[in-house]
Amino acid sequence: MNYKDIIVNLEENKRKLVERLEKKDLTREEYESIQNSIQNYDYIIELTEMNHFERGNIN
């Protein structure tokens, strides 16, 4: 996979989690778990971008 494909995939997974947060019938534990997962995706996206832009494209 290349950088753009990875970022698109990560952003899509994060978007799905954000949509799940909008449901009002989540338990507190579910809500917190989803929030933690979103934070994890944000971190993974940040690391992916740092790796891509600081090291360049590896072919």
Secondary structure by P-SEA (a helix, b strand, c coil): ccaaaaaaaaaaaaaaaaaaaacccccaaaaaaaaaaaaaaaaaaaaaaaaaaaccccc
